[in-house]
Amino acid sequence: MNNIIKQQVIGIDVGVEKTSLALVDLRGTILAQDAMNTKDYPSVSSFVEALSERIIQLAEQNSGYESIRSIGVSSPSANYVTGCIENAANMPWKGVVPLAAMLRDSVGLAVALGNDAHVTALGEYVYGSAHGMENFIVISLGHGGIGSCFFSNGMPYLGSGGFAGEIGHTCVEENGRLCTCGRRGCLEEYASDRGILLTARQLMDASDSPSLMRDLPELTPLAIGHCADQGDALAKEVWHVTGEVLGRALANYASMVNPEAIILTGELTEVCQWLIPPLQESFDANVFHNLRNRMKLIVSTIPNRERDVLGASALAWTVKEYSLFL
Amino acid sequence: MNNIIKQQVIGIDVGVEKTSLALVDLRGTILAQDAMNTKDYPSVSSFVEALSERIIQLAEQNSGYESIRSIGVSSPSANYVTGCIENAANMPWKGVVPLAAMLRDSVGLAVALGNDAHVTALGEYVYGSAHGMENFIVISLGHGGIGSCFFSNGMPYLGSGGFAGEIGHTCVEENGRLCTCGRRGCLEEYASDRGILLTARQLMDASDSPSLMRDLPELTPLAIGHCADQGDALAKEVWHVTGEVLGRALANYASMVNPEAIILTGELTEVCQWLIPPLQESFDANVFHNLRNRMKLIVSTIPNRERDVLGASALAWTVKEYSLFL
């Protein structure tokens, strides 16, 4: 047994609705995957039991259980240090859930747990655009909001309480739009899905000019991108406003952290042909002059649909195999 | 020799005008000090020769040369990694100056070199308010501008190019005041000495109300503080504006870095009775809600006149004694 090189890991993304798992090799290739409904399991123990069965099945139907090195799990409100999901707002299980320890005891493999922003950055570090970098920022522009994580000397910087990288709730406009967090002018109110729709509605309300956006059955960032593709001036203006604000926020972030690169990931990068040009322009105009042209804005090459399980699997490589016996 | 516990270091602050040196013990007590004019030495070698004589004299007249463990040097444009002053704008010596190696060879002690923001933060870590903290920010509100350094897991975070912590040139006002760096809205144009005087002049120009500030022979932050002490409404407004902008910038910084504390140092802290209340109010209003009441704004207790040499001496404790033989 000790002579077998364990070259595969399992990445698990525990979402509010769906839990995805994937068997992943050293290069980040997904060899096989599976999924289950998180909400079907009102108790954590029934969830861990069902998940363990799927893990064993996934391994046995492919390279075999003995080739699995370890498991990485991504979930909202995950605490990497304790291995617990802590008071997650929308999950079926309340309070502090020691998911890493429960899963480890159930399947007999070392398990690490991390939150979404943390594992997304690890995914870029292990398999993606940040490979070989020591200091970099990963920004997730997703449906829910804007997350980020930065690496310091090859390690994720977590801060004193695990809250580092909260760029979504930095103030970008004094007395700006009211945020769900109760304050005004947060970046999320301008550059998240919700913020982009607010910008689009404001621009439509403030102008009489015709726009394809006015006829959309549902206003979404992707649909606004399609309108811009067709030459719609107001839709292009939405991206201009979004890119300007996001570029300014990222320039300030970079001035603090001096990264080698900022890597953009998440659903909004699907409209990157419209988002990136004004974003880059605003970034260059606002960044500290010593950093200008010395760092890159990169759009992640990891497909959004694979991002979460791949990130979770990247976390699995960071856990020591012998942590099983601690 | 090997049995002697070397309990003292020498801290040296190389300024454009003056070079100060101090003999410092483990607790940060300055046991003796000396100073010389930097500009008296047009060549680096003559400077190192004269400085070495002063170092030996300082040691011999006190606890003796053999009790000195190592030397820390602070200077503008210092590169900690190479031990060189690199293209300092206002120093008498041009180009790349290997000051650490020259001084080490001259006096036979290990020498470390750091820049102002870096050693100021180290001073707080070793002797000051950050003692025992692992993740914290130190902000220098000095005459020249606004510097900062943050510690990550007990180490100064330098970034990929040594430029981390450049809060002075983060944008706090879209299309705001024109900065010396060529961009608009930089924090330095609002919360440095220069920025505060600009605010005072703008407020005086925009109003007809009487103000003690109008009769000042020279407008300085300290003088504006004295006007506020006497109940001057316009002078108080200057501090309100300054604190609001600085509080917003520090809240954004804290949201990225999640520190245990932000420590304020530099000449502007001499007016902290006027600066801190509006700063704290703006910080609390703007900081990410998970950080509110979980971190402290602290005014440094290290006197400004001792800050630079004490910071340099703190750097001396970080250098390995055997680095002399490398």
Boltz contact constraints between the chains, C-beta under 6 A:
constraints:
  - contact:
      token1: [A, 135]
      token2: [B, 159]
      max_distance: 6.0
  - contact:
      token1: [A, 135]
      token2: [B, 160]
      max_distance: 6.0
  - contact:
      token1: [A, 152]
      token2: [B, 152]
      max_distance: 6.0
  - contact:
      token1: [A, 152]
      token2: [B, 157]
      max_distance: 6.0
  - contact:
      token1: [A, 157]
      token2: [B, 152]
      max_distance: 6.0
  - contact:
      token1: [A, 159]
      token2: [B, 135]
      max_distance: 6.0
  - contact:
      token1: [A, 159]
      token2: [B, 258]
      max_distance: 6.0
  - contact:
      token1: [A, 160]
      token2: [B, 135]
      max_distance: 6.0
  - contact:
      token1: [A, 160]
      token2: [B, 258]
      max_distance: 6.0
  - contact:
      token1: [A, 160]
      token2: [B, 260]
      max_distance: 6.0
  - contact:
      token1: [A, 161]
      token2: [B, 258]
      max_distance: 6.0
  - contact:
      token1: [A, 163]
      token2: [B, 258]
      max_distance: 6.0
  - contact:
      token1: [A, 163]
      token2: [B, 290]
      max_distance: 6.0
  - contact:
      token1: [A, 164]
      token2: [B, 257]
      max_distance: 6.0
  - contact:
      token1: [A, 164]
      token2: [B, 258]
      max_distance: 6.0
  - contact:
      token1: [A, 166]
      token2: [B, 255]
      max_distance: 6.0
  - contact:
      token1: [A, 166]
      token2: [B, 288]
      max_distance: 6.0
  - contact:
      token1: [A, 169]
      token2: [B, 255]
      max_distance: 6.0
  - contact:
      token1: [A, 169]
      token2: [B, 288]
      max_distance: 6.0
  - contact:
      token1: [A, 170]
      token2: [B, 252]
      max_distance: 6.0
  - contact:
      token1: [A, 170]
      token2: [B, 255]
      max_distance: 6.0
  - contact:
      token1: [A, 171]
      token2: [B, 248]
      max_distance: 6.0
  - contact:
      token1: [A, 171]
      token2: [B, 286]
      max_distance: 6.0
  - contact:
      token1: [A, 181]
      token2: [B, 289]
      max_distance: 6.0
  - contact:
      token1: [A, 248]
      token2: [B, 171]
      max_distance: 6.0
  - contact:
      token1: [A, 252]
      token2: [B, 170]
      max_distance: 6.0
  - contact:
      token1: [A, 255]
      token2: [B, 166]
      max_distance: 6.0
  - contact:
      token1: [A, 255]
      token2: [B, 170]
      max_distance: 6.0
  - contact:
      token1: [A, 256]
      token2: [B, 256]
      max_distance: 6.0
  - contact:
      token1: [A, 257]
      token2: [B, 164]
      max_distance: 6.0
  - contact:
      token1: [A, 258]
      token2: [B, 159]
      max_distance: 6.0
  - contact:
      token1: [A, 258]
      token2: [B, 160]
      max_distance: 6.0
  - contact:
      token1: [A, 258]
      token2: [B, 161]
      max_distance: 6.0
  - contact:
      token1: [A, 258]
      token2: [B, 163]
      max_distance: 6.0
  - contact:
      token1: [A, 258]
      token2: [B, 164]
      max_distance: 6.0
  - contact:
      token1: [A, 259]
      token2: [B, 160]
      max_distance: 6.0
  - contact:
      token1: [A, 260]
      token2: [B, 160]
      max_distance: 6.0
  - contact:
      token1: [A, 286]
      token2: [B, 171]
      max_distance: 6.0
  - contact:
      token1: [A, 288]
      token2: [B, 166]
      max_distance: 6.0
  - contact:
      token1: [A, 288]
      token2: [B, 169]
      max_distance: 6.0
  - contact:
      token1: [A, 289]
      token2: [B, 181]
      max_distance: 6.0
  - contact:
      token1: [A, 290]
      token2: [B, 163]
      max_distance: 6.0
